[in-house]
Amino acid sequence: MAKTMNKVDDQASTAVVLSDEGVYQLYQNHSWLWGKNGTAFFAVKQRQFDAWTSDKGKPGYGDGMWFIPGGGKVCYRVTWRGGWGSKKSMTCFEHRQAGEVVYQRKLPNGDWYAFKDRHGKSKLRYGDYASGKMKRIKAKL
């Protein structure tokens, strides 16, 4: 596993920083599916960010905004709410591209991984897959 991570790190380190337009095209009106743990939607309208999560079986939701500060980065500033209360957070990710592959890592020092592979398979899906469940969670809290 460490060998694979080193290979991905090496590939990402030689990749070019994804342009701001490239970051925008990647996220605009797309949902980032976090498996069974949640989904986030990056709306174009007012750069709205809507998400739901089920961390350790405790449902919650977040709403806020997403933005592109430059340098291949996307960030979201969110207020998360759940049975635990509420908390504000800001999270950023960096992106680099080598050919068709887009690498991503959580800032400030997350591990690089292939966010979009050479076959076009991505962690993002066009459309809003978050807001419906987010509203149901919000109604229950």
Secondary structure in CASP SS format (residue, H / E / C, confidence):
PFRMAT SS
TARGET T0000
AUTHOR 0000-0000-0000
METHOD secondary structure of the structure
MODEL  1
M C 1.00
A H 1.00
K H 1.00
T H 1.00
M H 1.00
N H 1.00
K H 1.00
V H 1.00
D H 1.00
D H 1.00
Q H 1.00
A H 1.00
S H 1.00
T H 1.00
A C 1.00
V E 1.00
V E 1.00
L C 1.00
S C 1.00
D H 1.00
E H 1.00
G H 1.00
V H 1.00
Y H 1.00
Q H 1.00
L H 1.00
Y H 1.00
Q C 1.00
N C 1.00
H E 1.00
S E 1.00
W E 1.00
L E 1.00
W C 1.00
G H 1.00
K H 1.00
N H 1.00
G E 1.00
T E 1.00
A E 1.00
F E 1.00
F E 1.00
A C 1.00
V C 1.00
K H 1.00
Q H 1.00
R H 1.00
Q E 1.00
F E 1.00
D E 1.00
A E 1.00
W E 1.00
T E 1.00
S E 1.00
D E 1.00
K C 1.00
G C 1.00
K E 1.00
P E 1.00
G E 1.00
Y E 1.00
G E 1.00
D E 1.00
G E 1.00
M E 1.00
W E 1.00
F E 1.00
I E 1.00
P E 1.00
G E 1.00
G C 1.00
G C 1.00
K E 1.00
V E 1.00
C E 1.00
Y E 1.00
R E 1.00
V E 1.00
T E 1.00
W E 1.00
R E 1.00
G E 1.00
G C 1.00
W C 1.00
G E 1.00
S E 1.00
K E 1.00
K E 1.00
S E 1.00
M E 1.00
T E 1.00
C E 1.00
F E 1.00
E E 1.00
H E 1.00
R E 1.00
Q E 1.00
A E 1.00
G C 1.00
E C 1.00
V E 1.00
V E 1.00
Y E 1.00
Q E 1.00
R E 1.00
K E 1.00
L C 1.00
P C 1.00
N C 1.00
G C 1.00
D C 1.00
W C 1.00
Y E 1.00
A E 1.00
F E 1.00
K E 1.00
D C 1.00
R C 1.00
H C 1.00
G C 1.00
K C 1.00
S E 1.00
K C 1.00
L E 1.00
R E 1.00
Y E 1.00
G C 1.00
D C 1.00
Y C 1.00
A C 1.00
S H 1.00
G H 1.00
K H 1.00
M H 1.00
K H 1.00
R H 1.00
I H 1.00
K H 1.00
A H 1.00
K H 1.00
L C 1.00
END
